[in-house]
Amino acid sequence: MHSDLMKVRRDLKTVRDPYSGNEYVVVLPVIPDIAVIHAAKGSRSGEIVTDATRNDRLLAMAAKKTIAVVEELVEPEAVLPRRQEVFVASVHIDAVVLAPVGAHPTACPGIYETDAAHIREYVVASKDEQGFAAYLEKYIFGPQNHDQYLEAASFHRGDSGSYMLGNLPGGK
C-alpha cells in the first residue's frame, strides 16, 4: 500500500474494512465478455471437468458467456472429477463443443502432452511475415474444419478411434 505502485496503477483502489477498520488495496474485477476454456470431458447439459491447476472455473464464473471445448462428451452422471481435476457446474457454461485434441498444441493434462515440435514450428514461422503467413495458411485459414486442422498438424485416428500424433516415434 505504501509503494509507488499506487501512483502508477490507476486501477488499484483502497477500501476500509468495516469490521476491522483496516485499509486494503483492491483491484476492480475483470469481467470477460466471452471465455473459451478447455476441458477433459463434459456433458451436453453443460457440466464439465477441467484441470485443477488452471483457473478455468474462476474464469467461467467471471465471464458473461463461457464456451467449453471438451475432449469427450459423456452422460451428466459421468462428469466426475478425478484427482487434480475440478467440476464446473452447467450454470457457468453456455455452450459445450466437442473437439478432440482441441487444446493442441498445448496439453490437456492426463490426455496428451504439449506438442513441443509444433510450438517450435510456430516460433520459427513467427520470425518474419512470410513465414508467419505460411503458418497461418497451413493451420488457421487453410483447414475448413477441426479434422482438417488435425490432419495438417499430423494427427491421425488410431484403431481405437482416438487421435495419435503421427510425427512422433512410434506414432504416439
CNS distance restraints for C-alpha pairs under 8 A (distance, minus, plus):
assign (resid   1 and name CA) (resid   6 and name CA) 6.88 0.50 0.50
assign (resid   1 and name CA) (resid  24 and name CA) 7.56 0.50 0.50
assign (resid   1 and name CA) (resid  25 and name CA) 6.46 0.50 0.50
assign (resid   2 and name CA) (resid   6 and name CA) 7.60 0.50 0.50
assign (resid   3 and name CA) (resid   7 and name CA) 7.92 0.50 0.50
assign (resid   4 and name CA) (resid   8 and name CA) 6.73 0.50 0.50
assign (resid   5 and name CA) (resid   9 and name CA) 5.85 0.50 0.50
assign (resid   6 and name CA) (resid  10 and name CA) 7.16 0.50 0.50
assign (resid   6 and name CA) (resid  12 and name CA) 6.48 0.50 0.50
assign (resid   6 and name CA) (resid  13 and name CA) 7.98 0.50 0.50
assign (resid  11 and name CA) (resid  27 and name CA) 6.19 0.50 0.50
assign (resid  11 and name CA) (resid  28 and name CA) 6.60 0.50 0.50
assign (resid  12 and name CA) (resid  25 and name CA) 6.51 0.50 0.50
assign (resid  12 and name CA) (resid  26 and name CA) 5.80 0.50 0.50
assign (resid  12 and name CA) (resid  27 and name CA) 5.04 0.50 0.50
assign (resid  12 and name CA) (resid  28 and name CA) 7.23 0.50 0.50
assign (resid  13 and name CA) (resid  25 and name CA) 5.60 0.50 0.50
assign (resid  13 and name CA) (resid  26 and name CA) 5.33 0.50 0.50
assign (resid  13 and name CA) (resid  27 and name CA) 6.41 0.50 0.50
assign (resid  13 and name CA) (resid  28 and name CA) 7.91 0.50 0.50
assign (resid  14 and name CA) (resid  23 and name CA) 6.43 0.50 0.50
assign (resid  14 and name CA) (resid  24 and name CA) 5.37 0.50 0.50
assign (resid  14 and name CA) (resid  25 and name CA) 4.43 0.50 0.50
assign (resid  14 and name CA) (resid  26 and name CA) 5.88 0.50 0.50
assign (resid  15 and name CA) (resid  23 and name CA) 5.54 0.50 0.50
assign (resid  15 and name CA) (resid  24 and name CA) 5.45 0.50 0.50
assign (resid  15 and name CA) (resid  25 and name CA) 6.54 0.50 0.50
assign (resid  15 and name CA) (resid  26 and name CA) 7.10 0.50 0.50
assign (resid  16 and name CA) (resid  21 and name CA) 5.80 0.50 0.50
assign (resid  16 and name CA) (resid  22 and name CA) 5.64 0.50 0.50
assign (resid  16 and name CA) (resid  23 and name CA) 4.29 0.50 0.50
assign (resid  16 and name CA) (resid  24 and name CA) 6.28 0.50 0.50
assign (resid  17 and name CA) (resid  21 and name CA) 5.04 0.50 0.50
assign (resid  17 and name CA) (resid  22 and name CA) 5.42 0.50 0.50
assign (resid  17 and name CA) (resid  23 and name CA) 6.13 0.50 0.50
assign (resid  17 and name CA) (resid  24 and name CA) 7.33 0.50 0.50
assign (resid  18 and name CA) (resid  22 and name CA) 7.99 0.50 0.50
assign (resid  30 and name CA) (resid  62 and name CA) 7.37 0.50 0.50
assign (resid  31 and name CA) (resid  62 and name CA) 5.54 0.50 0.50
assign (resid  31 and name CA) (resid  63 and name CA) 5.41 0.50 0.50
assign (resid  31 and name CA) (resid  64 and name CA) 6.99 0.50 0.50
assign (resid  32 and name CA) (resid  62 and name CA) 6.85 0.50 0.50
assign (resid  32 and name CA) (resid  63 and name CA) 4.66 0.50 0.50
assign (resid  32 and name CA) (resid  64 and name CA) 6.34 0.50 0.50
assign (resid  33 and name CA) (resid  63 and name CA) 5.70 0.50 0.50
assign (resid  33 and name CA) (resid  64 and name CA) 4.99 0.50 0.50
assign (resid  33 and name CA) (resid  65 and name CA) 6.20 0.50 0.50
assign (resid  34 and name CA) (resid  63 and name CA) 5.79 0.50 0.50
assign (resid  34 and name CA) (resid  64 and name CA) 6.04 0.50 0.50
assign (resid  34 and name CA) (resid  65 and name CA) 4.83 0.50 0.50
assign (resid  34 and name CA) (resid  66 and name CA) 5.64 0.50 0.50
assign (resid  34 and name CA) (resid  67 and name CA) 7.52 0.50 0.50
assign (resid  35 and name CA) (resid  59 and name CA) 6.79 0.50 0.50
assign (resid  35 and name CA) (resid  60 and name CA) 6.52 0.50 0.50
assign (resid  35 and name CA) (resid  63 and name CA) 5.91 0.50 0.50
assign (resid  35 and name CA) (resid  64 and name CA) 7.95 0.50 0.50
assign (resid  35 and name CA) (resid  65 and name CA) 6.38 0.50 0.50
assign (resid  35 and name CA) (resid  66 and name CA) 4.70 0.50 0.50
assign (resid  35 and name CA) (resid  67 and name CA) 6.19 0.50 0.50
assign (resid  36 and name CA) (resid  66 and name CA) 5.87 0.50 0.50
assign (resid  36 and name CA) (resid  67 and name CA) 4.79 0.50 0.50
assign (resid  36 and name CA) (resid  68 and name CA) 5.87 0.50 0.50
assign (resid  36 and name CA) (resid  69 and name CA) 7.18 0.50 0.50
assign (resid  37 and name CA) (resid  56 and name CA) 6.19 0.50 0.50
assign (resid  37 and name CA) (resid  60 and name CA) 7.75 0.50 0.50
assign (resid  37 and name CA) (resid  66 and name CA) 7.44 0.50 0.50
assign (resid  37 and name CA) (resid  67 and name CA) 6.38 0.50 0.50
assign (resid  37 and name CA) (resid  68 and name CA) 4.99 0.50 0.50
assign (resid  37 and name CA) (resid  69 and name CA) 6.15 0.50 0.50
assign (resid  38 and name CA) (resid  50 and name CA) 6.95 0.50 0.50
assign (resid  38 and name CA) (resid  56 and name CA) 7.94 0.50 0.50
assign (resid  38 and name CA) (resid  68 and name CA) 5.66 0.50 0.50
assign (resid  38 and name CA) (resid  69 and name CA) 4.77 0.50 0.50
assign (resid  38 and name CA) (resid  70 and name CA) 5.85 0.50 0.50
assign (resid  38 and name CA) (resid 102 and name CA) 7.43 0.50 0.50
assign (resid  38 and name CA) (resid 103 and name CA) 6.52 0.50 0.50
assign (resid  38 and name CA) (resid 108 and name CA) 7.91 0.50 0.50
assign (resid  39 and name CA) (resid  48 and name CA) 6.49 0.50 0.50
assign (resid  39 and name CA) (resid  49 and name CA) 5.78 0.50 0.50
assign (resid  39 and name CA) (resid  50 and name CA) 4.41 0.50 0.50
assign (resid  39 and name CA) (resid  51 and name CA) 7.05 0.50 0.50
assign (resid  39 and name CA) (resid  68 and name CA) 6.62 0.50 0.50
assign (resid  39 and name CA) (resid  69 and name CA) 6.10 0.50 0.50
assign (resid  39 and name CA) (resid  70 and name CA) 4.74 0.50 0.50
assign (resid  39 and name CA) (resid  71 and name CA) 6.57 0.50 0.50
assign (resid  39 and name CA) (resid 108 and name CA) 7.67 0.50 0.50
assign (resid  40 and name CA) (resid  48 and name CA) 7.73 0.50 0.50
assign (resid  40 and name CA) (resid  49 and name CA) 6.08 0.50 0.50
assign (resid  40 and name CA) (resid  50 and name CA) 5.79 0.50 0.50
assign (resid  40 and name CA) (resid  51 and name CA) 7.69 0.50 0.50
assign (resid  40 and name CA) (resid  70 and name CA) 5.55 0.50 0.50
assign (resid  40 and name CA) (resid  71 and name CA) 5.08 0.50 0.50
assign (resid  40 and name CA) (resid  72 and name CA) 6.47 0.50 0.50
assign (resid  40 and name CA) (resid 108 and name CA) 6.93 0.50 0.50
assign (resid  40 and name CA) (resid 111 and name CA) 7.64 0.50 0.50
assign (resid  41 and name CA) (resid  48 and name CA) 5.78 0.50 0.50
assign (resid  41 and name CA) (resid  49 and name CA) 5.62 0.50 0.50
assign (resid  41 and name CA) (resid  50 and name CA) 7.42 0.50 0.50
assign (resid  41 and name CA) (resid  70 and name CA) 5.25 0.50 0.50
assign (resid  41 and name CA) (resid  71 and name CA) 5.61 0.50 0.50
assign (resid  41 and name CA) (resid  72 and name CA) 4.68 0.50 0.50
assign (resid  41 and name CA) (resid  73 and name CA) 5.81 0.50 0.50
assign (resid  41 and name CA) (resid  74 and name CA) 6.75 0.50 0.50
assign (resid  41 and name CA) (resid  79 and name CA) 6.88 0.50 0.50
assign (resid  42 and name CA) (resid  46 and name CA) 6.57 0.50 0.50
assign (resid  42 and name CA) (resid  47 and name CA) 5.50 0.50 0.50
assign (resid  42 and name CA) (resid  48 and name CA) 4.01 0.50 0.50
assign (resid  42 and name CA) (resid  49 and name CA) 6.26 0.50 0.50
assign (resid  42 and name CA) (resid  70 and name CA) 6.10 0.50 0.50
assign (resid  42 and name CA) (resid  72 and name CA) 6.48 0.50 0.50
assign (resid  42 and name CA) (resid  73 and name CA) 5.21 0.50 0.50
assign (resid  42 and name CA) (resid  74 and name CA) 5.97 0.50 0.50
assign (resid  42 and name CA) (resid  75 and name CA) 7.95 0.50 0.50
assign (resid  42 and name CA) (resid  76 and name CA) 7.57 0.50 0.50
assign (resid  42 and name CA) (resid  79 and name CA) 6.18 0.50 0.50
assign (resid  42 and name CA) (resid  96 and name CA) 7.25 0.50 0.50
assign (resid  43 and name CA) (resid  47 and name CA) 5.53 0.50 0.50
assign (resid  43 and name CA) (resid  48 and name CA) 6.53 0.50 0.50
assign (resid  43 and name CA) (resid  73 and name CA) 5.29 0.50 0.50
assign (resid  43 and name CA) (resid  74 and name CA) 5.11 0.50 0.50
assign (resid  43 and name CA) (resid  75 and name CA) 5.57 0.50 0.50
assign (resid  43 and name CA) (resid  76 and name CA) 5.27 0.50 0.50
assign (resid  43 and name CA) (resid  79 and name CA) 6.99 0.50 0.50
assign (resid  43 and name CA) (resid  96 and name CA) 7.50 0.50 0.50
assign (resid  44 and name CA) (resid  73 and name CA) 6.99 0.50 0.50
assign (resid  44 and name CA) (resid  74 and name CA) 7.71 0.50 0.50
assign (resid  44 and name CA) (resid  75 and name CA) 7.59 0.50 0.50
assign (resid  44 and name CA) (resid  76 and name CA) 7.61 0.50 0.50
assign (resid  44 and name CA) (resid  96 and name CA) 6.58 0.50 0.50
assign (resid  45 and name CA) (resid  76 and name CA) 6.78 0.50 0.50
assign (resid  45 and name CA) (resid  90 and name CA) 6.56 0.50 0.50
assign (resid  46 and name CA) (resid  89 and name CA) 7.07 0.50 0.50
assign (resid  46 and name CA) (resid  90 and name CA) 4.23 0.50 0.50
assign (resid  46 and name CA) (resid  91 and name CA) 7.59 0.50 0.50
assign (resid  46 and name CA) (resid  93 and name CA) 5.62 0.50 0.50
assign (resid  46 and name CA) (resid  94 and name CA) 7.11 0.50 0.50
assign (resid  46 and name CA) (resid  95 and name CA) 6.78 0.50 0.50
assign (resid  46 and name CA) (resid  96 and name CA) 6.17 0.50 0.50
assign (resid  47 and name CA) (resid  76 and name CA) 6.81 0.50 0.50
assign (resid  47 and name CA) (resid  79 and name CA) 6.70 0.50 0.50
assign (resid  47 and name CA) (resid  87 and name CA) 7.34 0.50 0.50
assign (resid  47 and name CA) (resid  88 and name CA) 5.90 0.50 0.50
assign (resid  47 and name CA) (resid  89 and name CA) 4.94 0.50 0.50
assign (resid  47 and name CA) (resid  90 and name CA) 4.45 0.50 0.50
assign (resid  47 and name CA) (resid  93 and name CA) 7.30 0.50 0.50
assign (resid  48 and name CA) (resid  68 and name CA) 7.68 0.50 0.50
assign (resid  48 and name CA) (resid  70 and name CA) 7.95 0.50 0.50
assign (resid  48 and name CA) (resid  79 and name CA) 6.26 0.50 0.50
assign (resid  48 and name CA) (resid  87 and name CA) 5.93 0.50 0.50
assign (resid  48 and name CA) (resid  88 and name CA) 5.32 0.50 0.50
assign (resid  48 and name CA) (resid  89 and name CA) 6.83 0.50 0.50
assign (resid  48 and name CA) (resid  90 and name CA) 7.42 0.50 0.50
assign (resid  49 and name CA) (resid  79 and name CA) 6.32 0.50 0.50
assign (resid  49 and name CA) (resid  80 and name CA) 6.85 0.50 0.50
assign (resid  49 and name CA) (resid  81 and name CA) 5.73 0.50 0.50
assign (resid  49 and name CA) (resid  85 and name CA) 6.33 0.50 0.50
assign (resid  49 and name CA) (resid  86 and name CA) 5.54 0.50 0.50
assign (resid  49 and name CA) (resid  87 and name CA) 4.65 0.50 0.50
assign (resid  49 and name CA) (resid  88 and name CA) 6.18 0.50 0.50
assign (resid  50 and name CA) (resid  56 and name CA) 7.09 0.50 0.50
assign (resid  50 and name CA) (resid  57 and name CA) 7.93 0.50 0.50
assign (resid  50 and name CA) (resid  81 and name CA) 7.82 0.50 0.50
assign (resid  50 and name CA) (resid  85 and name CA) 5.45 0.50 0.50
assign (resid  50 and name CA) (resid  86 and name CA) 5.45 0.50 0.50
assign (resid  50 and name CA) (resid  87 and name CA) 6.62 0.50 0.50
assign (resid  50 and name CA) (resid  88 and name CA) 7.54 0.50 0.50
assign (resid  51 and name CA) (resid  56 and name CA) 7.77 0.50 0.50
assign (resid  51 and name CA) (resid  84 and name CA) 6.22 0.50 0.50
assign (resid  51 and name CA) (resid  85 and name CA) 4.55 0.50 0.50
assign (resid  51 and name CA) (resid  86 and name CA) 6.19 0.50 0.50
assign (resid  51 and name CA) (resid 109 and name CA) 6.88 0.50 0.50
assign (resid  52 and name CA) (resid  84 and name CA) 5.06 0.50 0.50
assign (resid  52 and name CA) (resid  85 and name CA) 4.43 0.50 0.50
assign (resid  52 and name CA) (resid  86 and name CA) 5.10 0.50 0.50
assign (resid  53 and name CA) (resid  84 and name CA) 7.06 0.50 0.50
assign (resid  53 and name CA) (resid  85 and name CA) 7.80 0.50 0.50
assign (resid  55 and name CA) (resid  59 and name CA) 6.08 0.50 0.50
assign (resid  56 and name CA) (resid  60 and name CA) 5.98 0.50 0.50
assign (resid  57 and name CA) (resid  61 and name CA) 6.15 0.50 0.50
assign (resid  57 and name CA) (resid  86 and name CA) 7.68 0.50 0.50
assign (resid  57 and name CA) (resid  87 and name CA) 7.78 0.50 0.50
assign (resid  57 and name CA) (resid  88 and name CA) 5.79 0.50 0.50
assign (resid  58 and name CA) (resid  62 and name CA) 6.16 0.50 0.50
assign (resid  59 and name CA) (resid  63 and name CA) 6.08 0.50 0.50
assign (resid  60 and name CA) (resid  65 and name CA) 7.66 0.50 0.50
assign (resid  60 and name CA) (resid  66 and name CA) 5.65 0.50 0.50
assign (resid  60 and name CA) (resid  92 and name CA) 5.66 0.50 0.50
assign (resid  60 and name CA) (resid  93 and name CA) 6.79 0.50 0.50
assign (resid  61 and name CA) (resid  92 and name CA) 5.61 0.50 0.50
assign (resid  65 and name CA) (resid  92 and name CA) 7.84 0.50 0.50
assign (resid  65 and name CA) (resid  93 and name CA) 7.16 0.50 0.50
assign (resid  65 and name CA) (resid  94 and name CA) 5.94 0.50 0.50
assign (resid  66 and name CA) (resid  92 and name CA) 6.82 0.50 0.50
assign (resid  66 and name CA) (resid  93 and name CA) 5.11 0.50 0.50
assign (resid  66 and name CA) (resid  94 and name CA) 5.30 0.50 0.50
assign (resid  66 and name CA) (resid  95 and name CA) 6.74 0.50 0.50
assign (resid  67 and name CA) (resid  93 and name CA) 6.28 0.50 0.50
assign (resid  67 and name CA) (resid  94 and name CA) 5.88 0.50 0.50
assign (resid  67 and name CA) (resid  95 and name CA) 4.82 0.50 0.50
assign (resid  67 and name CA) (resid  96 and name CA) 5.96 0.50 0.50
assign (resid  67 and name CA) (resid  97 and name CA) 7.32 0.50 0.50
assign (resid  68 and name CA) (resid  93 and name CA) 6.80 0.50 0.50
assign (resid  68 and name CA) (resid  94 and name CA) 7.94 0.50 0.50
assign (resid  68 and name CA) (resid  95 and name CA) 6.19 0.50 0.50
assign (resid  68 and name CA) (resid  96 and name CA) 4.84 0.50 0.50
assign (resid  68 and name CA) (resid  97 and name CA) 6.15 0.50 0.50
assign (resid  69 and name CA) (resid  96 and name CA) 5.94 0.50 0.50
assign (resid  69 and name CA) (resid  97 and name CA) 4.74 0.50 0.50
assign (resid  69 and name CA) (resid  98 and name CA) 5.94 0.50 0.50
assign (resid  69 and name CA) (resid  99 and name CA) 6.20 0.50 0.50
assign (resid  69 and name CA) (resid 102 and name CA) 6.75 0.50 0.50
assign (resid  70 and name CA) (resid  96 and name CA) 6.96 0.50 0.50
assign (resid  70 and name CA) (resid  97 and name CA) 6.06 0.50 0.50
assign (resid  70 and name CA) (resid  98 and name CA) 5.07 0.50 0.50
assign (resid  70 and name CA) (resid  99 and name CA) 5.86 0.50 0.50
assign (resid  70 and name CA) (resid 100 and name CA) 6.88 0.50 0.50
assign (resid  70 and name CA) (resid 102 and name CA) 7.20 0.50 0.50
assign (resid  71 and name CA) (resid  98 and name CA) 6.14 0.50 0.50
assign (resid  71 and name CA) (resid  99 and name CA) 5.65 0.50 0.50
assign (resid  71 and name CA) (resid 100 and name CA) 4.35 0.50 0.50
assign (resid  71 and name CA) (resid 101 and name CA) 6.37 0.50 0.50
assign (resid  71 and name CA) (resid 102 and name CA) 6.78 0.50 0.50
assign (resid  72 and name CA) (resid  98 and name CA) 6.41 0.50 0.50
assign (resid  72 and name CA) (resid  99 and name CA) 7.71 0.50 0.50
assign (resid  72 and name CA) (resid 100 and name CA) 6.80 0.50 0.50
assign (resid  73 and name CA) (resid  98 and name CA) 6.61 0.50 0.50
assign (resid  74 and name CA) (resid  78 and name CA) 6.09 0.50 0.50
assign (resid  74 and name CA) (resid  79 and name CA) 6.92 0.50 0.50
assign (resid  75 and name CA) (resid  79 and name CA) 7.05 0.50 0.50
assign (resid  79 and name CA) (resid  87 and name CA) 7.61 0.50 0.50
assign (resid  80 and name CA) (resid  87 and name CA) 6.94 0.50 0.50
assign (resid  81 and name CA) (resid  85 and name CA) 5.13 0.50 0.50
assign (resid  81 and name CA) (resid  86 and name CA) 5.50 0.50 0.50
assign (resid  81 and name CA) (resid  87 and name CA) 5.79 0.50 0.50
assign (resid  82 and name CA) (resid  86 and name CA) 7.71 0.50 0.50
assign (resid  88 and name CA) (resid  92 and name CA) 7.09 0.50 0.50
assign (resid  88 and name CA) (resid  93 and name CA) 7.92 0.50 0.50
assign (resid  89 and name CA) (resid  93 and name CA) 7.19 0.50 0.50
assign (resid  90 and name CA) (resid  94 and name CA) 7.61 0.50 0.50
assign (resid  99 and name CA) (resid 146 and name CA) 7.16 0.50 0.50
assign (resid 100 and name CA) (resid 163 and name CA) 7.67 0.50 0.50
assign (resid 101 and name CA) (resid 108 and name CA) 7.85 0.50 0.50
assign (resid 101 and name CA) (resid 112 and name CA) 7.99 0.50 0.50
assign (resid 101 and name CA) (resid 150 and name CA) 7.86 0.50 0.50
assign (resid 101 and name CA) (resid 163 and name CA) 7.45 0.50 0.50
assign (resid 103 and name CA) (resid 107 and name CA) 6.10 0.50 0.50
assign (resid 103 and name CA) (resid 108 and name CA) 6.23 0.50 0.50
assign (resid 104 and name CA) (resid 114 and name CA) 7.23 0.50 0.50
assign (resid 104 and name CA) (resid 115 and name CA) 7.11 0.50 0.50
assign (resid 105 and name CA) (resid 114 and name CA) 5.82 0.50 0.50
assign (resid 105 and name CA) (resid 115 and name CA) 5.10 0.50 0.50
assign (resid 105 and name CA) (resid 116 and name CA) 7.62 0.50 0.50
assign (resid 105 and name CA) (resid 118 and name CA) 6.39 0.50 0.50
assign (resid 105 and name CA) (resid 119 and name CA) 6.67 0.50 0.50
assign (resid 106 and name CA) (resid 113 and name CA) 7.01 0.50 0.50
assign (resid 106 and name CA) (resid 114 and name CA) 4.41 0.50 0.50
assign (resid 106 and name CA) (resid 115 and name CA) 6.30 0.50 0.50
assign (resid 107 and name CA) (resid 111 and name CA) 7.82 0.50 0.50
assign (resid 107 and name CA) (resid 112 and name CA) 5.64 0.50 0.50
assign (resid 107 and name CA) (resid 113 and name CA) 4.45 0.50 0.50
assign (resid 107 and name CA) (resid 114 and name CA) 4.24 0.50 0.50
assign (resid 107 and name CA) (resid 115 and name CA) 7.37 0.50 0.50
assign (resid 108 and name CA) (resid 112 and name CA) 5.40 0.50 0.50
assign (resid 108 and name CA) (resid 113 and name CA) 6.45 0.50 0.50
assign (resid 108 and name CA) (resid 114 and name CA) 7.79 0.50 0.50
assign (resid 109 and name CA) (resid 113 and name CA) 6.71 0.50 0.50
assign (resid 115 and name CA) (resid 119 and name CA) 6.49 0.50 0.50
assign (resid 116 and name CA) (resid 120 and name CA) 6.15 0.50 0.50
assign (resid 117 and name CA) (resid 121 and name CA) 6.21 0.50 0.50
assign (resid 118 and name CA) (resid 122 and name CA) 6.26 0.50 0.50
assign (resid 118 and name CA) (resid 153 and name CA) 7.73 0.50 0.50
assign (resid 119 and name CA) (resid 123 and name CA) 6.20 0.50 0.50
assign (resid 120 and name CA) (resid 124 and name CA) 6.19 0.50 0.50
assign (resid 121 and name CA) (resid 125 and name CA) 6.05 0.50 0.50
assign (resid 122 and name CA) (resid 126 and name CA) 5.99 0.50 0.50
assign (resid 122 and name CA) (resid 132 and name CA) 7.75 0.50 0.50
assign (resid 122 and name CA) (resid 135 and name CA) 7.05 0.50 0.50
assign (resid 123 and name CA) (resid 127 and name CA) 6.79 0.50 0.50
assign (resid 124 and name CA) (resid 131 and name CA) 7.71 0.50 0.50
assign (resid 125 and name CA) (resid 130 and name CA) 7.99 0.50 0.50
assign (resid 125 and name CA) (resid 131 and name CA) 4.43 0.50 0.50
assign (resid 125 and name CA) (resid 132 and name CA) 4.76 0.50 0.50
assign (resid 125 and name CA) (resid 134 and name CA) 7.67 0.50 0.50
assign (resid 125 and name CA) (resid 135 and name CA) 6.25 0.50 0.50
assign (resid 126 and name CA) (resid 131 and name CA) 6.26 0.50 0.50
assign (resid 126 and name CA) (resid 132 and name CA) 4.70 0.50 0.50
assign (resid 127 and name CA) (resid 131 and name CA) 7.06 0.50 0.50
assign (resid 127 and name CA) (resid 132 and name CA) 7.20 0.50 0.50
assign (resid 128 and name CA) (resid 132 and name CA) 6.16 0.50 0.50
assign (resid 129 and name CA) (resid 133 and name CA) 5.97 0.50 0.50
assign (resid 130 and name CA) (resid 134 and name CA) 6.28 0.50 0.50
assign (resid 131 and name CA) (resid 135 and name CA) 6.25 0.50 0.50
assign (resid 132 and name CA) (resid 136 and name CA) 6.15 0.50 0.50
assign (resid 133 and name CA) (resid 137 and name CA) 6.17 0.50 0.50
assign (resid 134 and name CA) (resid 138 and name CA) 6.16 0.50 0.50
assign (resid 135 and name CA) (resid 139 and name CA) 6.12 0.50 0.50
assign (resid 135 and name CA) (resid 140 and name CA) 7.70 0.50 0.50
assign (resid 136 and name CA) (resid 140 and name CA) 4.91 0.50 0.50
assign (resid 136 and name CA) (resid 141 and name CA) 6.03 0.50 0.50
assign (resid 136 and name CA) (resid 142 and name CA) 7.74 0.50 0.50
assign (resid 137 and name CA) (resid 141 and name CA) 4.79 0.50 0.50
assign (resid 137 and name CA) (resid 142 and name CA) 4.96 0.50 0.50
assign (resid 138 and name CA) (resid 142 and name CA) 5.33 0.50 0.50
assign (resid 138 and name CA) (resid 143 and name CA) 7.12 0.50 0.50
assign (resid 138 and name CA) (resid 152 and name CA) 6.84 0.50 0.50
assign (resid 139 and name CA) (resid 143 and name CA) 6.34 0.50 0.50
assign (resid 139 and name CA) (resid 149 and name CA) 5.92 0.50 0.50
assign (resid 139 and name CA) (resid 152 and name CA) 6.49 0.50 0.50
assign (resid 139 and name CA) (resid 153 and name CA) 7.35 0.50 0.50
assign (resid 140 and name CA) (resid 149 and name CA) 7.57 0.50 0.50
assign (resid 143 and name CA) (resid 148 and name CA) 4.98 0.50 0.50
assign (resid 143 and name CA) (resid 149 and name CA) 5.19 0.50 0.50
assign (resid 143 and name CA) (resid 152 and name CA) 7.57 0.50 0.50
assign (resid 144 and name CA) (resid 148 and name CA) 6.34 0.50 0.50
assign (resid 144 and name CA) (resid 149 and name CA) 7.68 0.50 0.50
assign (resid 145 and name CA) (resid 149 and name CA) 6.44 0.50 0.50
assign (resid 146 and name CA) (resid 150 and name CA) 6.25 0.50 0.50
assign (resid 147 and name CA) (resid 151 and name CA) 6.23 0.50 0.50
assign (resid 148 and name CA) (resid 152 and name CA) 6.15 0.50 0.50
assign (resid 149 and name CA) (resid 153 and name CA) 6.16 0.50 0.50
assign (resid 150 and name CA) (resid 154 and name CA) 6.25 0.50 0.50
assign (resid 150 and name CA) (resid 155 and name CA) 5.03 0.50 0.50
assign (resid 150 and name CA) (resid 156 and name CA) 7.29 0.50 0.50
assign (resid 151 and name CA) (resid 155 and name CA) 5.24 0.50 0.50
assign (resid 151 and name CA) (resid 156 and name CA) 6.48 0.50 0.50
assign (resid 153 and name CA) (resid 165 and name CA) 7.95 0.50 0.50
assign (resid 154 and name CA) (resid 165 and name CA) 5.81 0.50 0.50
assign (resid 154 and name CA) (resid 166 and name CA) 5.27 0.50 0.50
assign (resid 154 and name CA) (resid 167 and name CA) 6.32 0.50 0.50
assign (resid 155 and name CA) (resid 163 and name CA) 6.08 0.50 0.50
assign (resid 155 and name CA) (resid 164 and name CA) 5.39 0.50 0.50
assign (resid 155 and name CA) (resid 165 and name CA) 4.40 0.50 0.50
assign (resid 155 and name CA) (resid 166 and name CA) 5.55 0.50 0.50
assign (resid 156 and name CA) (resid 163 and name CA) 5.37 0.50 0.50
assign (resid 156 and name CA) (resid 164 and name CA) 5.36 0.50 0.50
assign (resid 156 and name CA) (resid 165 and name CA) 6.42 0.50 0.50
assign (resid 156 and name CA) (resid 166 and name CA) 6.40 0.50 0.50
assign (resid 157 and name CA) (resid 161 and name CA) 5.46 0.50 0.50
assign (resid 157 and name CA) (resid 162 and name CA) 5.45 0.50 0.50
assign (resid 157 and name CA) (resid 163 and name CA) 4.34 0.50 0.50
assign (resid 157 and name CA) (resid 164 and name CA) 6.08 0.50 0.50
assign (resid 158 and name CA) (resid 162 and name CA) 5.53 0.50 0.50
assign (resid 158 and name CA) (resid 163 and name CA) 5.79 0.50 0.50
assign (resid 158 and name CA) (resid 164 and name CA) 6.19 0.50 0.50
assign (resid 164 and name CA) (resid 171 and name CA) 6.31 0.50 0.50
assign (resid 164 and name CA) (resid 172 and name CA) 5.24 0.50 0.50
assign (resid 165 and name CA) (resid 171 and name CA) 5.98 0.50 0.50
assign (resid 165 and name CA) (resid 172 and name CA) 5.44 0.50 0.50
assign (resid 166 and name CA) (resid 171 and name CA) 4.76 0.50 0.50
assign (resid 166 and name CA) (resid 172 and name CA) 6.67 0.50 0.50
assign (resid 167 and name CA) (resid 171 and name CA) 6.49 0.50 0.50
assign (resid 168 and name CA) (resid 172 and name CA) 5.85 0.50 0.50
